[in-house]
Amino acid sequence: QLGLPAKCPAGQHCPAGSNSPTSCPAGSFANSSGLSECTLCSTGYAMSQAGAESCNHCRPGTYAGAQGQLSCDLCPIGSYSDSTAEESCRACPGGTLTAAAGASSVRDCRLCTLGSFYEDGRCSQCFWGFTTTSRHATSCSMSASLEAALIASTCSLLAVSVIIVLLSRRFRSRLALLRRQAEAAAEQKVSDCLENVEEFGYPLVLMSASQFKTLTMRELSTRYEGNRSAHRLVFVDTYSRFKEHPNLGRRTVFFSYHSASERLWGPDGAQLELMQRSLEEAISSNEWEEENTYVWLDVFSVPQEREDMKRLAITSLHLYTKCADALLVIPPNMNCDNSIQLMAMDNYEDRGWMRAEVMAYCCNHGVERVYLAGPERLKPATLEWALDMSSSVFTTKMWCCQNGHSGGSCQCQKELLVAPFVALYFDIKSRRHGSIEGIRFFNSVTKKYKGGKDIILPPTYEYTTWEKKSPLKTHHEVRTLFGDLLLRVERRVAASIYAEAGRSHALGEQRPPIARRQSL
C-alpha cells in the first residue's frame, strides 16, 4: 500500500502509523521481521542491548527473576544456581554458606568457620571474647579464655572487696582505738593538771622575813641550791601541812619581779634593796609578826639547776599564790647607776611570767594586798590594773618568744603555765577551794573581753621562730595551748556536783539547787 513502511526486519518493530522501523529496547527482542511490537525477555533471560533478535540465558550462578531484565543477577551469598536460564537460586543446605555471591554449584556452599555463625543467610563474625564450637552454629558463646578471664577478674574483685572490707574494718577499728587513746590521753592530761589542785607538785620553799631582810646579793646569787646548803630555806612538803602548821608560813609574801635583762638570773641589787624595804613596810602596815612572816622568791624558792624539778615547781604556781598573804610587784631597775627611782612599770607589764603571777594571786584572793613597789613606798594595786595585767597572760611575750624559741629547738614557756592554770580554773569552777573575791575577779576578767575565757586562756597560740643570723626570716605555727582542757574541766566539775547532789539526796540532806550553787 502507498505510504506504508517497508517490512520491519528482526530486532525492530513497526508500530501502527510509523513511517520507519524502531529498534527493540534493551530487555526485549523481535525474533522475526514484520512485527509491530517487541517481546520482553522472559525470566531466566536478559538483554542489555537494544535491537536484539533474542535474549541471552542466564549463566549458572546467576538468575533473572523478572521479565525484561537488562542483566542477570548474581545468586546472593547462601544460594547457588547450577544450570542456565534460572529464574531463582537454590538456598544452600542449612548451616552452610557460600564464600561470595554468584555460586554455581552446591559444592560452593561451605560451613561457617569457627568464630563465626550463620545469621540471615550469611556468616557473621563473633564479638571479641566469643566463639563457636561448631561450624553449624547459629549463635556465639563465651570463649574459654574470656570465661577464665572473667572468673579470674571476679575472683580478683571479690578478693579486693574482701581486702577492702577487712582494711576498712581494721581502719575503723584503728581509728576508734586512736580516738580512745586520744581521749584517754586528754583525760590523763586533765588529771595530771588537777594533781596540783590540793597538793604541791614540788614543796613550797620559803625564807623567813628576818633572814631575807639581811640577805646580801652575794648570798642571793647562790640561788636555790646555795641557800638550801646554807640552811636559809624552809620547806613545806604538802599544802595540807602548810594549812595545819600553827606557825610555819603564817604570813607569806610572794614577790613578783622582772629582771632588767635576760642575762640576769634574778633581781639586781637595786631590786633586792627595794624588796627588803617593801617587805618591812608590808609587815608594818598589815601589823604582822616578823617572826611568823615568810618570803617566796623564785630565785631561791624554785630549783635552778634541775629542769625537771623546776617544771614541778611551775605546776604548783596556783597553790604557791594561794598560800600567799600579799603580792609585792617589783619593777625592773632601768638606770645605769642602779637608783631605785628609775623603775619602770611598763616593762613589767610586758612580761608573761609576771602577768601569770598577778592573775594566779588575784584569782585566789582578789586584789586585796596586791602592792606596787615605788621609789618611796608601797602603793595598793587598783582593780583596773590587775584586770589589765590578767587579761593578756598568754598573748604577751616570754623571754623565749623574744628569742625566736632558739630557732624552734625549745618549748614555749607558755605551755608550762597550762597545768597550773587548768588547776586554777578547776578551783574557780568547783567553788570548793577558791575565795569569793578570787572567783569574782576571774569572772570580771572573762567578762571584760569579748570571747571570755577563750581569750584569757586561749585554745591555741602562735609559735614563732627565727634564726639569730636571719631574724627577718620568721616562721609562724599555730600550736595547741589549752585546747579543750577547760571544757573537760567543766564536765568533771558538773559530774562531781551532780554526784554530790545525788549522794546528798540519798542521805536526805537539804542542799541548795545546783544552779544556785554555781552562781555568785
Contacts in CASP RR format, 6 or more apart in sequence:
PFRMAT RR
TARGET T0000
AUTHOR 0000-0000-0000
METHOD contacts of the structure
MODEL  1
QLGLPAKCPAGQHCPAGSNSPTSCPAGSFANSSGLSECTLCSTGYAMSQA
GAESCNHCRPGTYAGAQGQLSCDLCPIGSYSDSTAEESCRACPGGTLTAA
AGASSVRDCRLCTLGSFYEDGRCSQCFWGFTTTSRHATSCSMSASLEAAL
IASTCSLLAVSVIIVLLSRRFRSRLALLRRQAEAAAEQKVSDCLENVEEF
GYPLVLMSASQFKTLTMRELSTRYEGNRSAHRLVFVDTYSRFKEHPNLGR
RTVFFSYHSASERLWGPDGAQLELMQRSLEEAISSNEWEEENTYVWLDVF
SVPQEREDMKRLAITSLHLYTKCADALLVIPPNMNCDNSIQLMAMDNYED
RGWMRAEVMAYCCNHGVERVYLAGPERLKPATLEWALDMSSSVFTTKMWC
CQNGHSGGSCQCQKELLVAPFVALYFDIKSRRHGSIEGIRFFNSVTKKYK
GGKDIILPPTYEYTTWEKKSPLKTHHEVRTLFGDLLLRVERRVAASIYAE
AGRSHALGEQRPPIARRQSL
3 19 0 8 1.000
5 14 0 8 1.000
5 18 0 8 1.000
5 19 0 8 1.000
5 20 0 8 1.000
5 21 0 8 1.000
6 21 0 8 1.000
7 33 0 8 1.000
7 34 0 8 1.000
8 14 0 8 1.000
8 21 0 8 1.000
8 30 0 8 1.000
8 33 0 8 1.000
8 34 0 8 1.000
8 35 0 8 1.000
8 36 0 8 1.000
9 21 0 8 1.000
9 33 0 8 1.000
9 34 0 8 1.000
10 30 0 8 1.000
10 31 0 8 1.000
10 32 0 8 1.000
10 33 0 8 1.000
10 53 0 8 1.000
11 23 0 8 1.000
11 24 0 8 1.000
11 29 0 8 1.000
11 30 0 8 1.000
11 31 0 8 1.000
11 38 0 8 1.000
11 51 0 8 1.000
11 52 0 8 1.000
11 53 0 8 1.000
12 21 0 8 1.000
12 22 0 8 1.000
12 23 0 8 1.000
12 24 0 8 1.000
12 30 0 8 1.000
12 35 0 8 1.000
12 51 0 8 1.000
13 21 0 8 1.000
13 22 0 8 1.000
13 24 0 8 1.000
13 30 0 8 1.000
13 34 0 8 1.000
13 35 0 8 1.000
13 36 0 8 1.000
13 37 0 8 1.000
13 38 0 8 1.000
14 20 0 8 1.000
14 21 0 8 1.000
14 22 0 8 1.000
14 34 0 8 1.000
14 35 0 8 1.000
14 36 0 8 1.000
15 22 0 8 1.000
15 36 0 8 1.000
15 37 0 8 1.000
16 36 0 8 1.000
23 50 0 8 1.000
23 51 0 8 1.000
24 30 0 8 1.000
24 38 0 8 1.000
24 50 0 8 1.000
24 51 0 8 1.000
24 52 0 8 1.000
25 38 0 8 1.000
25 50 0 8 1.000
25 51 0 8 1.000
26 47 0 8 1.000
26 48 0 8 1.000
26 49 0 8 1.000
26 50 0 8 1.000
26 52 0 8 1.000
26 70 0 8 1.000
27 40 0 8 1.000
27 41 0 8 1.000
27 46 0 8 1.000
27 47 0 8 1.000
27 48 0 8 1.000
27 52 0 8 1.000
27 55 0 8 1.000
27 68 0 8 1.000
27 69 0 8 1.000
27 70 0 8 1.000
28 38 0 8 1.000
28 39 0 8 1.000
28 40 0 8 1.000
28 41 0 8 1.000
28 47 0 8 1.000
28 52 0 8 1.000
28 68 0 8 1.000
29 38 0 8 1.000
29 39 0 8 1.000
29 41 0 8 1.000
29 47 0 8 1.000
29 51 0 8 1.000
29 52 0 8 1.000
29 53 0 8 1.000
29 54 0 8 1.000
29 55 0 8 1.000
30 38 0 8 1.000
30 39 0 8 1.000
30 51 0 8 1.000
30 52 0 8 1.000
30 53 0 8 1.000
31 39 0 8 1.000
31 53 0 8 1.000
31 54 0 8 1.000
40 67 0 8 1.000
40 68 0 8 1.000
41 47 0 8 1.000
41 55 0 8 1.000
41 64 0 8 1.000
41 67 0 8 1.000
41 68 0 8 1.000
41 69 0 8 1.000
42 55 0 8 1.000
42 67 0 8 1.000
43 64 0 8 1.000
43 65 0 8 1.000
43 66 0 8 1.000
43 67 0 8 1.000
43 87 0 8 1.000
44 57 0 8 1.000
44 58 0 8 1.000
44 63 0 8 1.000
44 64 0 8 1.000
44 65 0 8 1.000
44 69 0 8 1.000
44 72 0 8 1.000
44 85 0 8 1.000
44 86 0 8 1.000
44 87 0 8 1.000
45 55 0 8 1.000
45 56 0 8 1.000
45 57 0 8 1.000
45 58 0 8 1.000
45 64 0 8 1.000
45 69 0 8 1.000
45 85 0 8 1.000
46 55 0 8 1.000
46 56 0 8 1.000
46 58 0 8 1.000
46 64 0 8 1.000
46 68 0 8 1.000
46 69 0 8 1.000
46 70 0 8 1.000
46 71 0 8 1.000
46 72 0 8 1.000
47 54 0 8 1.000
47 55 0 8 1.000
47 56 0 8 1.000
47 68 0 8 1.000
47 70 0 8 1.000
48 70 0 8 1.000
48 71 0 8 1.000
57 84 0 8 1.000
57 85 0 8 1.000
58 64 0 8 1.000
58 72 0 8 1.000
58 81 0 8 1.000
58 84 0 8 1.000
58 85 0 8 1.000
58 86 0 8 1.000
59 72 0 8 1.000
59 84 0 8 1.000
59 104 0 8 1.000
60 81 0 8 1.000
60 82 0 8 1.000
60 83 0 8 1.000
60 84 0 8 1.000
60 86 0 8 1.000
60 104 0 8 1.000
60 105 0 8 1.000
61 74 0 8 1.000
61 75 0 8 1.000
61 80 0 8 1.000
61 81 0 8 1.000
61 82 0 8 1.000
61 86 0 8 1.000
61 89 0 8 1.000
61 102 0 8 1.000
61 103 0 8 1.000
61 104 0 8 1.000
62 72 0 8 1.000
62 73 0 8 1.000
62 74 0 8 1.000
62 75 0 8 1.000
62 81 0 8 1.000
62 86 0 8 1.000
62 102 0 8 1.000
63 72 0 8 1.000
63 73 0 8 1.000
63 75 0 8 1.000
63 81 0 8 1.000
63 86 0 8 1.000
63 87 0 8 1.000
63 88 0 8 1.000
63 89 0 8 1.000
64 72 0 8 1.000
64 73 0 8 1.000
64 86 0 8 1.000
64 87 0 8 1.000
65 73 0 8 1.000
65 87 0 8 1.000
65 88 0 8 1.000
74 101 0 8 1.000
74 102 0 8 1.000
75 81 0 8 1.000
75 89 0 8 1.000
75 98 0 8 1.000
75 101 0 8 1.000
75 102 0 8 1.000
75 103 0 8 1.000
75 104 0 8 1.000
76 89 0 8 1.000
76 101 0 8 1.000
76 102 0 8 1.000
77 97 0 8 1.000
77 98 0 8 1.000
77 99 0 8 1.000
77 100 0 8 1.000
77 101 0 8 1.000
77 103 0 8 1.000
77 121 0 8 1.000
77 122 0 8 1.000
78 91 0 8 1.000
78 92 0 8 1.000
78 96 0 8 1.000
78 97 0 8 1.000
78 98 0 8 1.000
78 103 0 8 1.000
78 109 0 8 1.000
78 121 0 8 1.000
78 122 0 8 1.000
79 89 0 8 1.000
79 90 0 8 1.000
79 91 0 8 1.000
79 92 0 8 1.000
79 98 0 8 1.000
79 103 0 8 1.000
80 89 0 8 1.000
80 90 0 8 1.000
80 92 0 8 1.000
80 98 0 8 1.000
80 102 0 8 1.000
80 103 0 8 1.000
80 104 0 8 1.000
80 105 0 8 1.000
80 106 0 8 1.000
80 108 0 8 1.000
80 109 0 8 1.000
81 88 0 8 1.000
81 89 0 8 1.000
81 90 0 8 1.000
81 102 0 8 1.000
81 103 0 8 1.000
81 104 0 8 1.000
82 90 0 8 1.000
82 104 0 8 1.000
82 105 0 8 1.000
82 106 0 8 1.000
90 106 0 8 1.000
92 98 0 8 1.000
92 103 0 8 1.000
92 106 0 8 1.000
92 109 0 8 1.000
93 106 0 8 1.000
93 109 0 8 1.000
94 118 0 8 1.000
94 136 0 8 1.000
95 111 0 8 1.000
95 112 0 8 1.000
95 118 0 8 1.000
95 135 0 8 1.000
95 136 0 8 1.000
95 138 0 8 1.000
96 109 0 8 1.000
96 110 0 8 1.000
96 111 0 8 1.000
96 112 0 8 1.000
96 118 0 8 1.000
97 109 0 8 1.000
97 110 0 8 1.000
97 111 0 8 1.000
97 112 0 8 1.000
97 118 0 8 1.000
97 121 0 8 1.000
97 122 0 8 1.000
97 123 0 8 1.000
98 108 0 8 1.000
98 109 0 8 1.000
98 110 0 8 1.000
99 108 0 8 1.000
99 110 0 8 1.000
103 109 0 8 1.000
111 135 0 8 1.000
111 136 0 8 1.000
112 118 0 8 1.000
112 123 0 8 1.000
112 132 0 8 1.000
112 135 0 8 1.000
112 136 0 8 1.000
112 137 0 8 1.000
113 123 0 8 1.000
113 135 0 8 1.000
114 131 0 8 1.000
114 132 0 8 1.000
114 133 0 8 1.000
114 135 0 8 1.000
115 125 0 8 1.000
115 126 0 8 1.000
115 130 0 8 1.000
115 131 0 8 1.000
115 132 0 8 1.000
115 140 0 8 1.000
116 123 0 8 1.000
116 124 0 8 1.000
116 125 0 8 1.000
116 126 0 8 1.000
116 132 0 8 1.000
117 123 0 8 1.000
117 124 0 8 1.000
117 126 0 8 1.000
117 132 0 8 1.000
117 137 0 8 1.000
117 138 0 8 1.000
117 139 0 8 1.000
117 140 0 8 1.000
118 124 0 8 1.000
118 136 0 8 1.000
118 137 0 8 1.000
118 138 0 8 1.000
119 138 0 8 1.000
126 132 0 8 1.000
126 140 0 8 1.000
127 140 0 8 1.000
129 142 0 8 1.000
129 143 0 8 1.000
129 145 0 8 1.000
129 146 0 8 1.000
130 140 0 8 1.000
130 141 0 8 1.000
130 142 0 8 1.000
130 143 0 8 1.000
130 146 0 8 1.000
131 140 0 8 1.000
131 141 0 8 1.000
131 143 0 8 1.000
132 139 0 8 1.000
132 140 0 8 1.000
132 141 0 8 1.000
133 141 0 8 1.000
142 150 0 8 1.000
186 484 0 8 1.000
186 485 0 8 1.000
186 488 0 8 1.000
187 488 0 8 1.000
189 485 0 8 1.000
190 422 0 8 1.000
190 485 0 8 1.000
190 488 0 8 1.000
190 489 0 8 1.000
190 492 0 8 1.000
192 419 0 8 1.000
193 315 0 8 1.000
193 418 0 8 1.000
193 419 0 8 1.000
193 420 0 8 1.000
193 422 0 8 1.000
193 423 0 8 1.000
193 426 0 8 1.000
193 485 0 8 1.000
194 422 0 8 1.000
194 423 0 8 1.000
194 426 0 8 1.000
194 489 0 8 1.000
194 492 0 8 1.000
195 201 0 8 1.000
195 315 0 8 1.000
195 423 0 8 1.000
196 315 0 8 1.000
196 316 0 8 1.000
196 318 0 8 1.000
196 319 0 8 1.000
196 419 0 8 1.000
196 420 0 8 1.000
196 423 0 8 1.000
197 318 0 8 1.000
197 423 0 8 1.000
197 426 0 8 1.000
197 427 0 8 1.000
197 433 0 8 1.000
198 239 0 8 1.000
198 240 0 8 1.000
198 433 0 8 1.000
199 238 0 8 1.000
199 239 0 8 1.000
199 240 0 8 1.000
199 319 0 8 1.000
200 236 0 8 1.000
200 237 0 8 1.000
200 238 0 8 1.000
200 239 0 8 1.000
200 316 0 8 1.000
200 319 0 8 1.000
200 320 0 8 1.000
201 312 0 8 1.000
201 313 0 8 1.000
201 315 0 8 1.000
201 316 0 8 1.000
202 302 0 8 1.000
202 303 0 8 1.000
202 309 0 8 1.000
202 312 0 8 1.000
202 313 0 8 1.000
202 315 0 8 1.000
202 316 0 8 1.000
203 235 0 8 1.000
203 236 0 8 1.000
203 237 0 8 1.000
203 238 0 8 1.000
204 235 0 8 1.000
204 236 0 8 1.000
204 239 0 8 1.000
204 242 0 8 1.000
204 296 0 8 1.000
204 301 0 8 1.000
204 316 0 8 1.000
204 319 0 8 1.000
204 320 0 8 1.000
204 323 0 8 1.000
205 224 0 8 1.000
205 228 0 8 1.000
205 233 0 8 1.000
205 234 0 8 1.000
205 235 0 8 1.000
205 236 0 8 1.000
205 296 0 8 1.000
205 300 0 8 1.000
205 301 0 8 1.000
205 302 0 8 1.000
206 233 0 8 1.000
206 234 0 8 1.000
206 236 0 8 1.000
206 249 0 8 1.000
206 252 0 8 1.000
206 294 0 8 1.000
206 295 0 8 1.000
206 296 0 8 1.000
206 301 0 8 1.000
207 215 0 8 1.000
207 227 0 8 1.000
207 232 0 8 1.000
207 233 0 8 1.000
207 234 0 8 1.000
207 294 0 8 1.000
207 295 0 8 1.000
207 297 0 8 1.000
207 300 0 8 1.000
207 301 0 8 1.000
208 234 0 8 1.000
208 291 0 8 1.000
208 293 0 8 1.000
208 294 0 8 1.000
208 295 0 8 1.000
209 253 0 8 1.000
209 279 0 8 1.000
209 283 0 8 1.000
209 290 0 8 1.000
209 291 0 8 1.000
209 293 0 8 1.000
209 294 0 8 1.000
209 295 0 8 1.000
210 290 0 8 1.000
210 291 0 8 1.000
211 232 0 8 1.000
212 275 0 8 1.000
212 276 0 8 1.000
212 279 0 8 1.000
212 295 0 8 1.000
212 297 0 8 1.000
213 276 0 8 1.000
213 279 0 8 1.000
213 280 0 8 1.000
215 232 0 8 1.000
215 272 0 8 1.000
215 276 0 8 1.000
217 269 0 8 1.000
217 272 0 8 1.000
219 227 0 8 1.000
219 230 0 8 1.000
219 232 0 8 1.000
220 227 0 8 1.000
220 266 0 8 1.000
220 267 0 8 1.000
220 272 0 8 1.000
220 299 0 8 1.000
220 300 0 8 1.000
221 265 0 8 1.000
222 229 0 8 1.000
222 230 0 8 1.000
223 265 0 8 1.000
223 299 0 8 1.000
223 300 0 8 1.000
223 304 0 8 1.000
224 233 0 8 1.000
224 299 0 8 1.000
224 300 0 8 1.000
224 301 0 8 1.000
224 302 0 8 1.000
224 303 0 8 1.000
224 304 0 8 1.000
224 305 0 8 1.000
225 303 0 8 1.000
225 304 0 8 1.000
225 305 0 8 1.000
227 233 0 8 1.000
227 300 0 8 1.000
228 300 0 8 1.000
232 300 0 8 1.000
233 300 0 8 1.000
233 301 0 8 1.000
234 248 0 8 1.000
234 249 0 8 1.000
234 294 0 8 1.000
236 242 0 8 1.000
236 245 0 8 1.000
236 248 0 8 1.000
236 249 0 8 1.000
239 319 0 8 1.000
239 322 0 8 1.000
239 323 0 8 1.000
242 248 0 8 1.000
242 249 0 8 1.000
242 323 0 8 1.000
247 292 0 8 1.000
248 294 0 8 1.000
249 292 0 8 1.000
249 293 0 8 1.000
249 294 0 8 1.000
249 323 0 8 1.000
250 289 0 8 1.000
250 292 0 8 1.000
250 293 0 8 1.000
250 294 0 8 1.000
251 283 0 8 1.000
251 286 0 8 1.000
251 288 0 8 1.000
251 289 0 8 1.000
251 292 0 8 1.000
251 293 0 8 1.000
251 294 0 8 1.000
251 325 0 8 1.000
251 326 0 8 1.000
252 293 0 8 1.000
252 294 0 8 1.000
252 295 0 8 1.000
252 296 0 8 1.000
252 323 0 8 1.000
252 324 0 8 1.000
252 325 0 8 1.000
252 326 0 8 1.000
253 279 0 8 1.000
253 282 0 8 1.000
253 293 0 8 1.000
253 294 0 8 1.000
253 295 0 8 1.000
253 296 0 8 1.000
253 324 0 8 1.000
253 325 0 8 1.000
253 326 0 8 1.000
253 328 0 8 1.000
254 296 0 8 1.000
254 320 0 8 1.000
254 321 0 8 1.000
254 324 0 8 1.000
254 326 0 8 1.000
254 327 0 8 1.000
254 328 0 8 1.000
254 357 0 8 1.000
254 361 0 8 1.000
255 275 0 8 1.000
255 295 0 8 1.000
255 296 0 8 1.000
255 297 0 8 1.000
255 298 0 8 1.000
255 328 0 8 1.000
255 330 0 8 1.000
256 327 0 8 1.000
256 328 0 8 1.000
256 329 0 8 1.000
256 330 0 8 1.000
256 354 0 8 1.000
256 357 0 8 1.000
256 358 0 8 1.000
256 361 0 8 1.000
257 266 0 8 1.000
257 267 0 8 1.000
257 271 0 8 1.000
257 275 0 8 1.000
257 329 0 8 1.000
257 330 0 8 1.000
257 331 0 8 1.000
257 332 0 8 1.000
257 348 0 8 1.000
257 354 0 8 1.000
258 330 0 8 1.000
258 331 0 8 1.000
258 332 0 8 1.000
258 347 0 8 1.000
258 348 0 8 1.000
258 351 0 8 1.000
258 353 0 8 1.000
258 354 0 8 1.000
259 265 0 8 1.000
259 266 0 8 1.000
259 267 0 8 1.000
259 268 0 8 1.000
259 332 0 8 1.000
260 268 0 8 1.000
260 271 0 8 1.000
260 332 0 8 1.000
260 333 0 8 1.000
260 334 0 8 1.000
260 347 0 8 1.000
262 399 0 8 1.000
262 402 0 8 1.000
262 403 0 8 1.000
265 299 0 8 1.000
265 304 0 8 1.000
266 298 0 8 1.000
266 299 0 8 1.000
267 275 0 8 1.000
267 297 0 8 1.000
267 299 0 8 1.000
267 330 0 8 1.000
268 333 0 8 1.000
268 338 0 8 1.000
269 333 0 8 1.000
269 338 0 8 1.000
270 333 0 8 1.000
270 335 0 8 1.000
270 338 0 8 1.000
270 339 0 8 1.000
270 340 0 8 1.000
270 343 0 8 1.000
271 330 0 8 1.000
271 332 0 8 1.000
271 333 0 8 1.000
273 340 0 8 1.000
274 330 0 8 1.000
274 340 0 8 1.000
274 343 0 8 1.000
274 373 0 8 1.000
274 374 0 8 1.000
275 297 0 8 1.000
275 328 0 8 1.000
275 330 0 8 1.000
275 373 0 8 1.000
278 328 0 8 1.000
278 330 0 8 1.000
278 371 0 8 1.000
278 373 0 8 1.000
278 374 0 8 1.000
278 378 0 8 1.000
279 293 0 8 1.000
279 295 0 8 1.000
279 328 0 8 1.000
281 377 0 8 1.000
281 378 0 8 1.000
282 288 0 8 1.000
282 326 0 8 1.000
282 328 0 8 1.000
282 369 0 8 1.000
282 371 0 8 1.000
282 378 0 8 1.000
283 290 0 8 1.000
283 293 0 8 1.000
285 378 0 8 1.000
286 325 0 8 1.000
286 326 0 8 1.000
286 369 0 8 1.000
288 325 0 8 1.000
296 320 0 8 1.000
296 323 0 8 1.000
296 324 0 8 1.000
301 313 0 8 1.000
301 320 0 8 1.000
302 310 0 8 1.000
302 313 0 8 1.000
302 314 0 8 1.000
303 309 0 8 1.000
303 310 0 8 1.000
303 313 0 8 1.000
304 310 0 8 1.000
311 416 0 8 1.000
314 416 0 8 1.000
314 417 0 8 1.000
314 419 0 8 1.000
314 420 0 8 1.000
315 416 0 8 1.000
315 419 0 8 1.000
315 420 0 8 1.000
315 423 0 8 1.000
316 420 0 8 1.000
317 356 0 8 1.000
317 357 0 8 1.000
317 360 0 8 1.000
317 417 0 8 1.000
317 420 0 8 1.000
318 360 0 8 1.000
318 364 0 8 1.000
318 420 0 8 1.000
318 421 0 8 1.000
318 423 0 8 1.000
318 424 0 8 1.000
318 427 0 8 1.000
319 423 0 8 1.000
320 360 0 8 1.000
321 327 0 8 1.000
321 357 0 8 1.000
321 360 0 8 1.000
321 361 0 8 1.000
321 364 0 8 1.000
321 365 0 8 1.000
322 364 0 8 1.000
322 365 0 8 1.000
322 433 0 8 1.000
322 434 0 8 1.000
324 361 0 8 1.000
324 364 0 8 1.000
324 365 0 8 1.000
325 369 0 8 1.000
326 369 0 8 1.000
326 370 0 8 1.000
326 371 0 8 1.000
327 357 0 8 1.000
327 358 0 8 1.000
327 361 0 8 1.000
327 362 0 8 1.000
327 369 0 8 1.000
327 370 0 8 1.000
327 371 0 8 1.000
328 371 0 8 1.000
328 373 0 8 1.000
328 378 0 8 1.000
329 348 0 8 1.000
329 354 0 8 1.000
329 358 0 8 1.000
329 370 0 8 1.000
329 371 0 8 1.000
329 372 0 8 1.000
329 373 0 8 1.000
329 381 0 8 1.000
330 343 0 8 1.000
330 373 0 8 1.000
331 343 0 8 1.000
331 344 0 8 1.000
331 345 0 8 1.000
331 347 0 8 1.000
331 348 0 8 1.000
331 372 0 8 1.000
331 373 0 8 1.000
331 374 0 8 1.000
332 343 0 8 1.000
332 344 0 8 1.000
332 347 0 8 1.000
332 348 0 8 1.000
333 339 0 8 1.000
333 340 0 8 1.000
333 342 0 8 1.000
333 343 0 8 1.000
334 342 0 8 1.000
334 343 0 8 1.000
334 344 0 8 1.000
334 347 0 8 1.000
335 341 0 8 1.000
335 342 0 8 1.000
340 374 0 8 1.000
340 375 0 8 1.000
341 375 0 8 1.000
343 373 0 8 1.000
343 374 0 8 1.000
343 375 0 8 1.000
345 372 0 8 1.000
348 354 0 8 1.000
349 355 0 8 1.000
349 388 0 8 1.000
349 389 0 8 1.000
350 396 0 8 1.000
350 397 0 8 1.000
351 396 0 8 1.000
351 397 0 8 1.000
351 398 0 8 1.000
352 393 0 8 1.000
352 394 0 8 1.000
352 396 0 8 1.000
352 397 0 8 1.000
352 398 0 8 1.000
353 398 0 8 1.000
353 413 0 8 1.000
354 389 0 8 1.000
355 389 0 8 1.000
355 390 0 8 1.000
355 392 0 8 1.000
355 393 0 8 1.000
355 396 0 8 1.000
356 393 0 8 1.000
356 417 0 8 1.000
356 421 0 8 1.000
358 370 0 8 1.000
358 386 0 8 1.000
358 389 0 8 1.000
358 390 0 8 1.000
359 389 0 8 1.000
359 390 0 8 1.000
359 393 0 8 1.000
359 445 0 8 1.000
360 420 0 8 1.000
360 421 0 8 1.000
360 424 0 8 1.000
361 370 0 8 1.000
362 370 0 8 1.000
362 386 0 8 1.000
362 390 0 8 1.000
362 438 0 8 1.000
362 441 0 8 1.000
363 390 0 8 1.000
363 424 0 8 1.000
363 428 0 8 1.000
363 438 0 8 1.000
363 439 0 8 1.000
363 441 0 8 1.000
363 442 0 8 1.000
363 445 0 8 1.000
364 424 0 8 1.000
364 427 0 8 1.000
364 434 0 8 1.000
364 435 0 8 1.000
364 438 0 8 1.000
365 435 0 8 1.000
365 437 0 8 1.000
365 438 0 8 1.000
366 386 0 8 1.000
366 435 0 8 1.000
366 437 0 8 1.000
366 438 0 8 1.000
366 440 0 8 1.000
366 441 0 8 1.000
367 380 0 8 1.000
367 381 0 8 1.000
367 382 0 8 1.000
367 383 0 8 1.000
367 386 0 8 1.000
367 437 0 8 1.000
367 441 0 8 1.000
368 437 0 8 1.000
370 380 0 8 1.000
370 381 0 8 1.000
370 386 0 8 1.000
371 378 0 8 1.000
371 379 0 8 1.000
371 380 0 8 1.000
371 381 0 8 1.000
372 378 0 8 1.000
372 379 0 8 1.000
372 380 0 8 1.000
372 381 0 8 1.000
372 385 0 8 1.000
373 379 0 8 1.000
383 444 0 8 1.000
386 441 0 8 1.000
387 441 0 8 1.000
387 444 0 8 1.000
387 445 0 8 1.000
387 448 0 8 1.000
390 441 0 8 1.000
390 445 0 8 1.000
390 456 0 8 1.000
391 445 0 8 1.000
391 448 0 8 1.000
391 449 0 8 1.000
391 455 0 8 1.000
391 456 0 8 1.000
393 417 0 8 1.000
393 421 0 8 1.000
393 456 0 8 1.000
394 414 0 8 1.000
394 417 0 8 1.000
394 456 0 8 1.000
394 457 0 8 1.000
394 458 0 8 1.000
394 461 0 8 1.000
394 481 0 8 1.000
395 458 0 8 1.000
398 412 0 8 1.000
398 413 0 8 1.000
398 414 0 8 1.000
399 413 0 8 1.000
400 406 0 8 1.000
400 410 0 8 1.000
400 411 0 8 1.000
400 412 0 8 1.000
400 413 0 8 1.000
401 412 0 8 1.000
401 413 0 8 1.000
401 414 0 8 1.000
401 464 0 8 1.000
404 464 0 8 1.000
404 465 0 8 1.000
404 466 0 8 1.000
404 474 0 8 1.000
405 411 0 8 1.000
405 412 0 8 1.000
405 463 0 8 1.000
405 464 0 8 1.000
405 465 0 8 1.000
407 465 0 8 1.000
407 466 0 8 1.000
407 467 0 8 1.000
407 468 0 8 1.000
408 463 0 8 1.000
408 465 0 8 1.000
412 461 0 8 1.000
412 463 0 8 1.000
412 479 0 8 1.000
414 461 0 8 1.000
414 481 0 8 1.000
415 479 0 8 1.000
415 481 0 8 1.000
418 481 0 8 1.000
418 482 0 8 1.000
418 485 0 8 1.000
421 457 0 8 1.000
421 482 0 8 1.000
422 482 0 8 1.000
422 485 0 8 1.000
422 486 0 8 1.000
422 489 0 8 1.000
425 453 0 8 1.000
425 457 0 8 1.000
425 486 0 8 1.000
425 489 0 8 1.000
426 489 0 8 1.000
426 492 0 8 1.000
426 493 0 8 1.000
427 433 0 8 1.000
427 434 0 8 1.000
428 434 0 8 1.000
428 438 0 8 1.000
428 439 0 8 1.000
428 442 0 8 1.000
429 489 0 8 1.000
429 490 0 8 1.000
429 493 0 8 1.000
430 493 0 8 1.000
430 496 0 8 1.000
430 497 0 8 1.000
431 439 0 8 1.000
431 517 0 8 1.000
431 518 0 8 1.000
436 520 0 8 1.000
439 520 0 8 1.000
440 520 0 8 1.000
443 520 0 8 1.000
445 456 0 8 1.000
446 452 0 8 1.000
446 453 0 8 1.000
446 455 0 8 1.000
446 456 0 8 1.000
449 455 0 8 1.000
449 456 0 8 1.000
453 486 0 8 1.000
457 481 0 8 1.000
457 482 0 8 1.000
457 486 0 8 1.000
458 481 0 8 1.000
458 482 0 8 1.000
459 480 0 8 1.000
459 481 0 8 1.000
459 482 0 8 1.000
459 483 0 8 1.000
459 484 0 8 1.000
460 478 0 8 1.000
460 479 0 8 1.000
460 480 0 8 1.000
460 481 0 8 1.000
460 483 0 8 1.000
461 478 0 8 1.000
461 479 0 8 1.000
461 481 0 8 1.000
462 476 0 8 1.000
462 477 0 8 1.000
462 478 0 8 1.000
462 479 0 8 1.000
463 476 0 8 1.000
463 477 0 8 1.000
463 478 0 8 1.000
463 479 0 8 1.000
464 474 0 8 1.000
464 475 0 8 1.000
464 476 0 8 1.000
464 477 0 8 1.000
465 474 0 8 1.000
465 475 0 8 1.000
465 477 0 8 1.000
466 472 0 8 1.000
466 473 0 8 1.000
466 474 0 8 1.000
466 475 0 8 1.000
467 473 0 8 1.000
497 514 0 8 1.000
497 517 0 8 1.000
497 518 0 8 1.000
498 514 0 8 1.000
500 511 0 8 1.000
501 511 0 8 1.000
501 514 0 8 1.000
504 511 0 8 1.000
505 511 0 8 1.000
511 517 0 8 1.000
END
